[in-house]
Protein backbone atom coordinates (compact mmCIF):
# COMPACT_ATOMS: atom_id res chain seq x y z
CA UNK A 1 0.00 0.00 0.00
CA UNK A 2 1.61 3.20 -1.10
CA UNK A 3 0.58 6.64 -0.06
CA UNK A 4 2.60 9.39 -1.65
CA UNK A 5 2.58 13.05 -0.83
CA UNK A 6 5.44 15.38 -1.61
CA UNK A 7 6.15 17.52 1.41
CA UNK A 8 5.79 21.22 1.01
CA UNK A 9 8.56 23.71 0.78
CA UNK A 10 7.65 27.36 0.80
CA UNK A 11 7.62 28.24 -2.85
CA UNK A 12 7.69 31.93 -3.27
CA UNK A 13 5.87 33.13 -6.29
CA UNK A 14 6.69 36.80 -6.41
CA UNK A 15 4.21 38.57 -8.64
CA UNK A 16 4.15 42.34 -8.92
CA UNK A 17 1.06 44.12 -7.71
CA UNK A 18 2.76 47.47 -8.16
CA UNK A 19 2.74 48.37 -11.87
CA UNK A 20 6.36 49.52 -11.71
CA UNK A 21 7.85 46.55 -9.89
CA UNK A 22 9.27 43.49 -11.63
CA UNK A 23 9.25 40.84 -8.94
CA UNK A 24 10.13 37.23 -9.55
CA UNK A 25 9.23 33.66 -8.82
CA UNK A 26 10.31 30.72 -6.67
CA UNK A 27 10.31 27.06 -7.62
CA UNK A 28 9.73 23.73 -5.93
CA UNK A 29 10.32 20.18 -7.05
CA UNK A 30 11.77 21.30 -10.34
CA UNK A 31 8.48 22.87 -11.50
CA UNK A 32 8.95 26.31 -12.98
CA UNK A 33 6.43 28.90 -11.93
CA UNK A 34 5.99 32.34 -13.47
CA UNK A 35 9.18 33.33 -15.34
CA UNK A 36 9.54 36.61 -13.44
CA UNK A 37 12.81 36.67 -11.53
CA UNK A 38 13.06 38.20 -8.08
CA UNK A 39 16.40 39.97 -7.95
CA UNK A 40 16.62 41.64 -4.56
CA UNK A 41 14.82 39.67 -1.82
CA UNK A 42 17.02 37.15 -0.04
CA UNK A 43 16.35 34.48 2.56
CA UNK A 44 18.49 35.21 5.59
CA UNK A 45 17.33 32.44 7.88
CA UNK A 46 15.21 29.30 7.91
CA UNK A 47 14.35 27.01 10.82
CA UNK A 48 12.57 23.92 9.57
CA UNK A 49 11.08 21.62 12.20
CA UNK A 50 9.50 18.27 11.39
CA UNK A 51 7.65 16.59 14.25
CA UNK A 52 5.91 13.23 14.07
CA UNK A 53 2.67 13.79 15.98
CA UNK A 54 1.03 10.38 15.46
CA UNK A 55 1.99 7.13 13.78
CA UNK A 56 0.69 8.42 10.45
CA UNK A 57 1.13 12.20 10.56
CA UNK A 58 3.81 14.87 10.91
CA UNK A 59 3.62 18.54 11.73
CA UNK A 60 5.80 20.88 9.72
CA UNK A 61 6.64 24.31 11.08
CA UNK A 62 8.87 26.74 9.20
CA UNK A 63 10.34 30.03 10.35
CA UNK A 64 11.74 32.32 7.65
CA UNK A 65 13.58 35.62 7.75
CA UNK A 66 13.53 37.43 4.42
CA UNK A 67 15.38 40.64 3.64
CA UNK A 68 13.93 43.17 1.23
CA UNK A 69 16.53 45.86 0.36
CA UNK A 70 14.09 47.81 -1.79
CA UNK A 71 10.82 49.66 -1.36
CA UNK A 72 7.80 48.00 0.29
CA UNK A 73 5.95 45.70 -2.08
CA UNK A 74 2.91 43.47 -2.12
CA UNK A 75 3.52 40.02 -3.51
CA UNK A 76 1.77 36.72 -3.93
CA UNK A 77 3.38 33.97 -1.89
CA UNK A 78 2.53 30.36 -2.58
CA UNK A 79 3.63 26.77 -2.39
CA UNK A 80 2.79 23.67 -4.36
CA UNK A 81 1.59 20.25 -3.28
CA UNK A 82 1.36 17.45 -5.81
CA UNK A 83 -1.59 15.08 -5.81
CA UNK A 84 -1.18 11.82 -3.89
CA UNK A 85 -0.73 8.59 -5.82
CA UNK A 86 -0.87 4.84 -5.31
CA UNK A 87 -3.47 3.17 -3.12
CA UNK A 88 -5.23 6.43 -2.26
CA UNK A 89 -8.25 8.56 -3.02
CA UNK A 90 -6.83 11.52 -4.96
CA UNK A 91 -9.97 13.65 -4.85
CA UNK A 92 -9.67 17.12 -3.28
CA UNK A 93 -11.08 17.55 0.21
CA UNK A 94 -13.16 20.73 0.50
CA UNK A 95 -11.21 22.20 -2.40
CA UNK A 96 -7.85 21.47 -0.77
CA UNK A 97 -5.23 18.74 -0.76
CA UNK A 98 -6.71 15.58 0.82
CA UNK A 99 -3.61 14.90 2.94
CA UNK A 100 -2.84 18.39 4.27
CA UNK A 101 -4.51 19.79 7.38
CA UNK A 102 -4.53 22.91 9.55
CA UNK A 103 -2.37 25.10 7.36
CA UNK A 104 -1.57 28.50 8.89
CA UNK A 105 0.41 31.54 7.77
CA UNK A 106 1.73 34.40 9.86
CA UNK A 107 3.76 37.32 8.51
CA UNK A 108 5.33 39.95 10.73
CA UNK A 109 3.10 38.84 13.65
CA UNK A 110 -0.12 39.03 11.63
CA UNK A 111 -2.16 35.98 10.56
CA UNK A 112 -2.87 35.83 6.84
CA UNK A 113 -5.71 34.18 4.97
CA UNK A 114 -4.99 31.99 1.96
CA UNK A 115 -6.65 30.42 -1.06
CA UNK A 116 -6.03 27.19 -2.94
CA UNK A 117 -5.85 26.88 -6.72
CA UNK A 118 -6.00 23.45 -8.36
CA UNK A 119 -3.92 23.64 -11.53
CA UNK A 120 -2.50 21.40 -14.22
CA UNK A 121 0.79 22.80 -15.51
CA UNK A 122 3.63 25.02 -14.34
CA UNK A 123 2.38 28.08 -16.22
CA UNK A 124 -0.66 28.32 -13.99
CA UNK A 125 -0.60 32.08 -13.34
CA UNK A 126 -1.37 34.30 -16.29
CA UNK A 127 -2.65 37.85 -16.66
CA UNK A 128 -3.13 38.20 -12.92
CA UNK A 129 -5.19 35.02 -12.53
CA UNK A 130 -4.66 31.39 -11.59
CA UNK A 131 -5.68 28.94 -14.31
CA UNK A 132 -7.80 26.81 -11.99
CA UNK A 133 -9.26 23.55 -13.29
CA UNK A 134 -12.98 22.89 -13.43
CA UNK A 135 -14.54 19.91 -11.63
CA UNK A 136 -14.99 18.17 -14.98
CA UNK A 137 -11.30 18.61 -15.82
CA UNK A 138 -10.28 17.22 -12.42
CA UNK A 139 -12.52 14.18 -12.83
CA UNK A 140 -11.09 13.53 -16.28
CA UNK A 141 -7.55 13.66 -14.86
CA UNK A 142 -8.40 11.21 -12.08
CA UNK A 143 -10.28 8.93 -14.45
CA UNK A 144 -7.32 8.80 -16.82
CA UNK A 145 -5.17 7.57 -13.91
CA UNK A 146 -7.55 4.86 -12.71
CA UNK A 147 -8.80 7.07 -9.85
CA UNK A 148 -5.60 6.35 -7.90
CA UNK A 149 -3.71 9.51 -8.82
CA UNK A 150 -4.13 12.75 -10.72
CA UNK A 151 -2.07 14.98 -12.97
CA UNK A 152 -3.21 18.18 -11.29
CA UNK A 153 -1.63 19.76 -8.23
CA UNK A 154 -2.41 22.36 -5.61
CA UNK A 155 -1.10 25.89 -5.13
CA UNK A 156 -1.77 27.41 -1.72
CA UNK A 157 -1.31 31.17 -2.09
CA UNK A 158 -1.71 34.37 -0.13
CA UNK A 159 -0.89 38.06 -0.52
CA UNK A 160 2.02 39.28 1.60
CA UNK A 161 3.23 42.82 2.23
CA UNK A 162 7.03 42.91 2.31
CA UNK A 163 8.28 45.97 4.13
CA UNK A 164 11.77 47.32 3.58
CA UNK A 165 14.31 45.32 5.57
CA UNK A 166 13.61 42.21 7.62
CA UNK A 167 10.37 40.26 7.17
CA UNK A 168 9.35 37.15 9.09
CA UNK A 169 7.06 34.45 7.75
CA UNK A 170 5.93 31.48 9.81
CA UNK A 171 3.77 28.70 8.53
CA UNK A 172 2.62 25.36 9.84
CA UNK A 173 0.63 22.41 8.59
CA UNK A 174 0.02 18.76 9.31
CA UNK A 175 0.27 16.13 6.60
CA UNK A 176 -0.02 12.38 6.25
CA UNK A 177 3.12 10.28 6.13
CA UNK A 178 3.76 8.09 3.13
CA UNK A 179 4.17 4.35 3.52
CA UNK A 180 4.81 1.15 1.58
CA UNK A 181 5.64 -2.51 1.98
CA UNK A 182 9.27 -1.50 2.56
CA UNK A 183 8.79 1.64 4.64
CA UNK A 184 6.90 2.05 7.87
CA UNK A 185 6.76 5.71 6.97
CA UNK A 186 8.60 8.14 4.72
CA UNK A 187 8.69 11.89 4.36
CA UNK A 188 10.22 14.19 1.73
CA UNK A 189 10.84 17.91 1.82
CA UNK A 190 12.02 20.15 -1.01
CA UNK A 191 15.15 22.11 -0.07
CA UNK A 192 16.54 23.22 -3.44
CA UNK A 193 13.88 25.89 -3.92
CA UNK A 194 15.97 28.12 -1.65
CA UNK A 195 18.48 28.66 -4.45
CA UNK A 196 15.93 30.72 -6.38
CA UNK A 197 16.29 33.69 -4.06
CA UNK A 198 18.62 36.57 -4.77
CA UNK A 199 21.38 35.15 -2.58
CA UNK A 200 20.97 31.64 -4.12
CA UNK A 201 21.13 30.05 -0.66
CA UNK A 202 19.89 30.16 2.92
CA UNK A 203 22.36 32.25 4.90
CA UNK A 204 21.53 30.49 8.17
CA UNK A 205 19.73 27.13 7.99
CA UNK A 206 18.57 24.84 10.80
CA UNK A 207 16.78 21.52 10.43
CA UNK A 208 15.13 19.85 13.43
CA UNK A 209 13.70 16.34 13.13
CA UNK A 210 11.70 14.77 15.96
CA UNK A 211 10.13 11.47 14.92
CA UNK A 212 9.11 10.47 18.43
CA UNK A 213 10.31 7.97 21.02
CA UNK A 214 12.07 4.70 20.13
CA UNK A 215 12.26 5.47 16.43
CA UNK A 216 14.57 3.91 13.86
CA UNK A 217 14.91 6.02 10.71
CA UNK A 218 17.37 7.11 8.02
CA UNK A 219 18.12 10.47 6.45
CA UNK A 220 19.80 10.50 3.05
CA UNK A 221 23.14 12.35 3.17
CA UNK A 222 23.47 14.07 -0.26
CA UNK A 223 21.57 17.24 0.67
CA UNK A 224 23.90 17.82 3.63
CA UNK A 225 27.35 17.22 2.19
CA UNK A 226 29.91 14.44 2.39
CA UNK A 227 30.14 14.56 6.19
CA UNK A 228 26.82 15.80 7.59
CA UNK A 229 27.22 17.41 10.98
CA UNK A 230 24.21 15.86 12.69
CA UNK A 231 23.67 16.64 16.37
CA UNK A 232 21.48 14.58 18.70
CA UNK A 233 19.61 16.53 21.38
CA UNK A 234 18.33 13.86 23.74
CA UNK A 235 19.06 10.13 23.91
CA UNK A 236 19.96 8.36 20.71
CA UNK A 237 22.64 6.90 18.48
CA UNK A 238 23.64 7.76 14.92
CA UNK A 239 25.52 5.58 12.46
CA UNK A 240 26.53 6.48 8.95
CA UNK A 241 25.78 3.50 6.77
CA UNK A 242 27.60 2.16 3.75
CA UNK A 243 26.53 3.41 0.35
CA UNK A 244 23.49 1.82 -1.22
CA UNK A 245 21.72 1.93 -4.55
CA UNK A 246 18.84 4.39 -4.70
CA UNK A 247 16.04 3.40 -7.08
CA UNK A 248 13.63 6.24 -6.32
CA UNK A 249 14.54 8.40 -9.31
CA UNK A 250 14.63 7.81 -13.03
CA UNK A 251 18.19 6.53 -12.82
CA UNK A 252 19.84 4.25 -10.29
CA UNK A 253 22.53 5.94 -8.23
CA UNK A 254 24.75 5.20 -5.28
CA UNK A 255 24.38 7.29 -2.14
CA UNK A 256 24.92 7.18 1.62
CA UNK A 257 22.54 7.74 4.49
CA UNK A 258 22.69 8.18 8.25
CA UNK A 259 20.70 5.91 10.54
CA UNK A 260 19.25 7.26 13.76
CA UNK A 261 18.02 5.15 16.68
CA UNK A 262 16.30 7.67 18.91
CA UNK A 263 15.06 6.79 22.38
CA UNK A 264 13.77 10.34 22.73
CA UNK A 265 14.76 13.78 21.56
CA UNK A 266 15.56 15.29 18.21
CA UNK A 267 18.12 15.36 15.45
CA UNK A 268 19.51 18.72 14.34
CA UNK A 269 21.52 20.01 11.41
CA UNK A 270 22.86 23.53 11.13
CA UNK A 271 24.72 25.23 8.31
CA UNK A 272 25.78 28.69 7.23
CA UNK A 273 25.51 29.62 3.55
CA UNK A 274 23.41 26.51 2.90
CA UNK A 275 23.15 25.83 -0.82
CA UNK A 276 21.16 22.59 -1.18
CA UNK A 277 21.46 20.58 -4.36
CA UNK A 278 19.35 17.66 -3.14
CA UNK A 279 16.13 17.22 -1.21
CA UNK A 280 15.43 15.93 2.30
CA UNK A 281 14.40 12.26 2.46
CA UNK A 282 13.44 10.58 5.74
CA UNK A 283 12.74 6.83 5.74
CA UNK A 284 11.82 4.31 8.42
CA UNK A 285 12.04 0.73 7.22
CA UNK A 286 9.38 -1.80 8.10
CA UNK A 287 11.03 -3.59 11.08
CA UNK A 288 10.20 -7.03 9.68
CA UNK A 289 10.67 -6.19 5.99
CA UNK A 290 13.89 -8.18 5.56
CA UNK A 291 13.95 -10.26 8.73
CA UNK A 292 13.93 -14.04 8.09
CA UNK A 293 11.21 -15.93 9.92
CA UNK A 294 11.69 -17.90 12.11
CA UNK A 295 14.12 -15.52 13.79
CA UNK A 296 17.48 -17.12 14.50
CA UNK A 297 19.87 -14.93 16.47
CA UNK A 298 22.84 -16.82 15.04
CA UNK A 299 21.82 -15.87 11.50
CA UNK A 300 20.16 -12.47 11.97
CA UNK A 301 22.61 -10.29 13.86
CA UNK A 302 20.95 -6.86 13.76
CA UNK A 303 17.49 -6.00 15.08
CA UNK A 304 15.59 -2.84 14.22
CA UNK A 305 15.28 -0.31 17.04
CA UNK A 306 11.51 -0.04 16.50
CA UNK A 307 10.70 -3.76 16.45
CA UNK A 308 7.90 -3.45 19.03
CA UNK A 309 6.00 -1.38 16.49
CA UNK A 310 4.82 -4.78 15.26
CA UNK A 311 1.79 -5.11 17.53
CA UNK A 312 -0.36 -8.19 18.13
CA UNK A 313 2.09 -10.38 16.29
CA UNK A 314 4.38 -13.01 17.75
CA UNK A 315 7.61 -13.47 15.82
CA UNK A 316 8.36 -17.15 15.40
CA UNK A 317 11.77 -18.07 16.84
CA UNK A 318 14.16 -20.84 15.84
CA UNK A 319 15.47 -21.65 19.33
CA UNK A 320 15.31 -20.77 23.02
CA UNK A 321 18.09 -18.18 22.87
CA UNK A 322 16.35 -16.32 20.06
CA UNK A 323 13.14 -16.26 22.12
CA UNK A 324 15.05 -14.92 25.16
CA UNK A 325 16.60 -12.22 23.02
CA UNK A 326 13.19 -11.03 21.85
CA UNK A 327 11.75 -11.22 25.36
CA UNK A 328 14.47 -8.90 26.66
CA UNK A 329 14.36 -6.55 23.67
CA UNK A 330 12.42 -3.73 25.45
CA UNK A 331 15.09 -3.63 28.16
CA UNK A 332 17.97 -3.72 25.69
CA UNK A 333 16.86 -0.65 23.81
CA UNK A 334 16.76 1.27 27.09
CA UNK A 335 20.37 0.33 27.77
CA UNK A 336 19.97 -2.46 30.30
CA UNK A 337 23.29 -4.18 31.08
CA UNK A 338 22.70 -7.92 30.97
CA UNK A 339 24.36 -10.44 33.27
CA UNK A 340 23.63 -13.29 30.86
CA UNK A 341 26.73 -13.72 28.62
CA UNK A 342 24.57 -14.70 25.62
CA UNK A 343 22.25 -11.71 25.89
CA UNK A 344 25.10 -9.33 26.63
CA UNK A 345 27.06 -10.52 23.61
CA UNK A 346 24.13 -10.26 21.22
CA UNK A 347 22.95 -6.83 22.30
CA UNK A 348 26.43 -5.36 22.63
CA UNK A 349 26.76 -5.91 18.88
CA UNK A 350 23.63 -3.90 18.05
CA UNK A 351 24.52 -0.58 16.44
CA UNK A 352 21.85 1.15 18.50
CA UNK A 353 22.72 -0.37 21.89
CA UNK A 354 23.95 2.14 24.45
CA UNK A 355 24.58 0.72 27.96
CA UNK A 356 23.00 2.67 30.79
CA UNK A 357 24.21 1.56 34.25
CA UNK A 358 21.41 3.54 35.88
CA UNK A 359 18.59 1.73 34.11
CA UNK A 360 16.77 -0.97 36.09
CA UNK A 361 14.58 -3.47 34.23
CA UNK A 362 11.08 -3.39 35.72
CA UNK A 363 8.31 -4.91 33.60
CA UNK A 364 5.50 -2.93 35.25
CA UNK A 365 7.20 0.36 34.31
CA UNK A 366 7.11 -0.42 30.60
CA UNK A 367 4.31 0.86 28.36
CA UNK A 368 1.39 -1.55 28.01
CA UNK A 369 2.33 -2.66 24.49
CA UNK A 370 5.86 -3.56 25.59
CA UNK A 371 4.59 -5.50 28.58
CA UNK A 372 2.44 -7.47 26.16
CA UNK A 373 5.51 -7.96 23.98
CA UNK A 374 7.37 -9.63 26.86
CA UNK A 375 4.44 -11.93 27.66
CA UNK A 376 4.42 -13.17 24.06
CA UNK A 377 7.91 -14.61 24.59
CA UNK A 378 7.72 -16.59 27.87
CA UNK A 379 10.82 -17.96 29.52
C-alpha positions in Angstrom: 0.0 0.0 0.0 1.6 3.2 -1.1 0.6 6.6 -0.1 2.6 9.4 -1.7 2.6 13.1 -0.8 5.4 15.4 -1.6 6.2 17.5 1.4 5.8 21.2 1.0 8.6 23.7 0.8 7.7 27.4 0.8 7.6 28.2 -2.9 7.7 31.9 -3.3 5.9 33.1 -6.3 6.7 36.8 -6.4 4.2 38.6 -8.6 4.1 42.3 -8.9 1.1 44.1 -7.7 2.8 47.5 -8.2 2.7 48.4 -11.9 6.4 49.5 -11.7 7.8 46.6 -9.9 9.3 43.5 -11.6 9.2 40.8 -8.9 10.1 37.2 -9.6 9.2 33.7 -8.8 10.3 30.7 -6.7 10.3 27.1 -7.6 9.7 23.7 -5.9 10.3 20.2 -7.1 11.8 21.3 -10.3 8.5 22.9 -11.5 9.0 26.3 -13.0 6.4 28.9 -11.9 6.0 32.3 -13.5 9.2 33.3 -15.3 9.5 36.6 -13.4 12.8 36.7 -11.5 13.1 38.2 -8.1 16.4 40.0 -7.9 16.6 41.6 -4.6 14.8 39.7 -1.8 17.0 37.1 0.0 16.4 34.5 2.6 18.5 35.2 5.6 17.3 32.4 7.9 15.2 29.3 7.9 14.3 27.0 10.8 12.6 23.9 9.6 11.1 21.6 12.2 9.5 18.3 11.4 7.7 16.6 14.3 5.9 13.2 14.1 2.7 13.8 16.0 1.0 10.4 15.5 2.0 7.1 13.8 0.7 8.4 10.4 1.1 12.2 10.6 3.8 14.9 10.9 3.6 18.5 11.7 5.8 20.9 9.7 6.6 24.3 11.1 8.9 26.7 9.2 10.3 30.0 10.4 11.7 32.3 7.7 13.6 35.6 7.7 13.5 37.4 4.4 15.4 40.6 3.6 13.9 43.2 1.2 16.5 45.9 0.4 14.1 47.8 -1.8 10.8 49.7 -1.4 7.8 48.0 0.3 5.9 45.7 -2.1 2.9 43.5 -2.1 3.5 40.0 -3.5 1.8 36.7 -3.9 3.4 34.0 -1.9 2.5 30.4 -2.6 3.6 26.8 -2.4 2.8 23.7 -4.4 1.6 20.2 -3.3 1.4 17.5 -5.8 -1.6 15.1 -5.8 -1.2 11.8 -3.9 -0.7 8.6 -5.8 -0.9 4.8 -5.3 -3.5 3.2 -3.1 -5.2 6.4 -2.3 -8.3 8.6 -3.0 -6.8 11.5 -5.0 -10.0 13.6 -4.9 -9.7 17.1 -3.3 -11.1 17.5 0.2 -13.2 20.7 0.5 -11.2 22.2 -2.4 -7.8 21.5 -0.8 -5.2 18.7 -0.8 -6.7 15.6 0.8 -3.6 14.9 2.9 -2.8 18.4 4.3 -4.5 19.8 7.4 -4.5 22.9 9.6 -2.4 25.1 7.4 -1.6 28.5 8.9 0.4 31.5 7.8 1.7 34.4 9.9 3.8 37.3 8.5 5.3 39.9 10.7 3.1 38.8 13.6 -0.1 39.0 11.6 -2.2 36.0 10.6 -2.9 35.8 6.8 -5.7 34.2 5.0 -5.0 32.0 2.0 -6.6 30.4 -1.1 -6.0 27.2 -2.9 -5.9 26.9 -6.7 -6.0 23.5 -8.4 -3.9 23.6 -11.5 -2.5 21.4 -14.2 0.8 22.8 -15.5 3.6 25.0 -14.3 2.4 28.1 -16.2 -0.7 28.3 -14.0 -0.6 32.1 -13.3 -1.4 34.3 -16.3 -2.7 37.9 -16.7 -3.1 38.2 -12.9 -5.2 35.0 -12.5 -4.7 31.4 -11.6 -5.7 28.9 -14.3 -7.8 26.8 -12.0 -9.3 23.6 -13.3 -13.0 22.9 -13.4 -14.5 19.9 -11.6 -15.0 18.2 -15.0 -11.3 18.6 -15.8 -10.3 17.2 -12.4 -12.5 14.2 -12.8 -11.1 13.5 -16.3 -7.6 13.7 -14.9 -8.4 11.2 -12.1 -10.3 8.9 -14.5 -7.3 8.8 -16.8 -5.2 7.6 -13.9 -7.5 4.9 -12.7 -8.8 7.1 -9.9 -5.6 6.4 -7.9 -3.7 9.5 -8.8 -4.1 12.8 -10.7 -2.1 15.0 -13.0 -3.2 18.2 -11.3 -1.6 19.8 -8.2 -2.4 22.4 -5.6 -1.1 25.9 -5.1 -1.8 27.4 -1.7 -1.3 31.2 -2.1 -1.7 34.4 -0.1 -0.9 38.1 -0.5 2.0 39.3 1.6 3.2 42.8 2.2 7.0 42.9 2.3 8.3 46.0 4.1 11.8 47.3 3.6 14.3 45.3 5.6 13.6 42.2 7.6 10.4 40.3 7.2 9.3 37.2 9.1 7.1 34.5 7.7 5.9 31.5 9.8 3.8 28.7 8.5 2.6 25.4 9.8 0.6 22.4 8.6 0.0 18.8 9.3 0.3 16.1 6.6 0.0 12.4 6.2 3.1 10.3 6.1 3.8 8.1 3.1 4.2 4.4 3.5 4.8 1.2 1.6 5.6 -2.5 2.0 9.3 -1.5 2.6 8.8 1.6 4.6 6.9 2.0 7.9 6.8 5.7 7.0 8.6 8.1 4.7 8.7 11.9 4.4 10.2 14.2 1.7 10.8 17.9 1.8 12.0 20.2 -1.0 15.2 22.1 -0.1 16.5 23.2 -3.4 13.9 25.9 -3.9 16.0 28.1 -1.6 18.5 28.7 -4.4 15.9 30.7 -6.4 16.3 33.7 -4.1 18.6 36.6 -4.8 21.4 35.1 -2.6 21.0 31.6 -4.1 21.1 30.1 -0.7 19.9 30.2 2.9 22.4 32.2 4.9 21.5 30.5 8.2 19.7 27.1 8.0 18.6 24.8 10.8 16.8 21.5 10.4 15.1 19.9 13.4 13.7 16.3 13.1 11.7 14.8 16.0 10.1 11.5 14.9 9.1 10.5 18.4 10.3 8.0 21.0 12.1 4.7 20.1 12.3 5.5 16.4 14.6 3.9 13.9 14.9 6.0 10.7 17.4 7.1 8.0 18.1 10.5 6.4 19.8 10.5 3.1 23.1 12.3 3.2 23.5 14.1 -0.3 21.6 17.2 0.7 23.9 17.8 3.6 27.4 17.2 2.2 29.9 14.4 2.4 30.1 14.6 6.2 26.8 15.8 7.6 27.2 17.4 11.0 24.2 15.9 12.7 23.7 16.6 16.4 21.5 14.6 18.7 19.6 16.5 21.4 18.3 13.9 23.7 19.1 10.1 23.9 20.0 8.4 20.7 22.6 6.9 18.5 23.6 7.8 14.9 25.5 5.6 12.5 26.5 6.5 9.0 25.8 3.5 6.8 27.6 2.2 3.7 26.5 3.4 0.4 23.5 1.8 -1.2 21.7 1.9 -4.5 18.8 4.4 -4.7 16.0 3.4 -7.1 13.6 6.2 -6.3 14.5 8.4 -9.3 14.6 7.8 -13.0 18.2 6.5 -12.8 19.8 4.3 -10.3 22.5 5.9 -8.2 24.8 5.2 -5.3 24.4 7.3 -2.1 24.9 7.2 1.6 22.5 7.7 4.5 22.7 8.2 8.3 20.7 5.9 10.5 19.3 7.3 13.8 18.0 5.1 16.7 16.3 7.7 18.9 15.1 6.8 22.4 13.8 10.3 22.7 14.8 13.8 21.6 15.6 15.3 18.2 18.1 15.4 15.4 19.5 18.7 14.3 21.5 20.0 11.4 22.9 23.5 11.1 24.7 25.2 8.3 25.8 28.7 7.2 25.5 29.6 3.5 23.4 26.5 2.9 23.1 25.8 -0.8 21.2 22.6 -1.2 21.5 20.6 -4.4 19.4 17.7 -3.1 16.1 17.2 -1.2 15.4 15.9 2.3 14.4 12.3 2.5 13.4 10.6 5.7 12.7 6.8 5.7 11.8 4.3 8.4 12.0 0.7 7.2 9.4 -1.8 8.1 11.0 -3.6 11.1 10.2 -7.0 9.7 10.7 -6.2 6.0 13.9 -8.2 5.6 13.9 -10.3 8.7 13.9 -14.0 8.1 11.2 -15.9 9.9 11.7 -17.9 12.1 14.1 -15.5 13.8 17.5 -17.1 14.5 19.9 -14.9 16.5 22.8 -16.8 15.0 21.8 -15.9 11.5 20.2 -12.5 12.0 22.6 -10.3 13.9 21.0 -6.9 13.8 17.5 -6.0 15.1 15.6 -2.8 14.2 15.3 -0.3 17.0 11.5 0.0 16.5 10.7 -3.8 16.4 7.9 -3.5 19.0 6.0 -1.4 16.5 4.8 -4.8 15.3 1.8 -5.1 17.5 -0.4 -8.2 18.1 2.1 -10.4 16.3 4.4 -13.0 17.7 7.6 -13.5 15.8 8.4 -17.1 15.4 11.8 -18.1 16.8 14.2 -20.8 15.8 15.5 -21.6 19.3 15.3 -20.8 23.0 18.1 -18.2 22.9 16.3 -16.3 20.1 13.1 -16.3 22.1 15.1 -14.9 25.2 16.6 -12.2 23.0 13.2 -11.0 21.9 11.8 -11.2 25.4 14.5 -8.9 26.7 14.4 -6.6 23.7 12.4 -3.7 25.4 15.1 -3.6 28.2 18.0 -3.7 25.7 16.9 -0.7 23.8 16.8 1.3 27.1 20.4 0.3 27.8 20.0 -2.5 30.3 23.3 -4.2 31.1 22.7 -7.9 31.0 24.4 -10.4 33.3 23.6 -13.3 30.9 26.7 -13.7 28.6 24.6 -14.7 25.6 22.2 -11.7 25.9 25.1 -9.3 26.6 27.1 -10.5 23.6 24.1 -10.3 21.2 22.9 -6.8 22.3 26.4 -5.4 22.6 26.8 -5.9 18.9 23.6 -3.9 18.1 24.5 -0.6 16.4 21.8 1.2 18.5 22.7 -0.4 21.9 23.9 2.1 24.4 24.6 0.7 28.0 23.0 2.7 30.8 24.2 1.6 34.2 21.4 3.5 35.9 18.6 1.7 34.1 16.8 -1.0 36.1 14.6 -3.5 34.2 11.1 -3.4 35.7 8.3 -4.9 33.6 5.5 -2.9 35.2 7.2 0.4 34.3 7.1 -0.4 30.6 4.3 0.9 28.4 1.4 -1.6 28.0 2.3 -2.7 24.5 5.9 -3.6 25.6 4.6 -5.5 28.6 2.4 -7.5 26.2 5.5 -8.0 24.0 7.4 -9.6 26.9 4.4 -11.9 27.7 4.4 -13.2 24.1 7.9 -14.6 24.6 7.7 -16.6 27.9 10.8 -18.0 29.5 
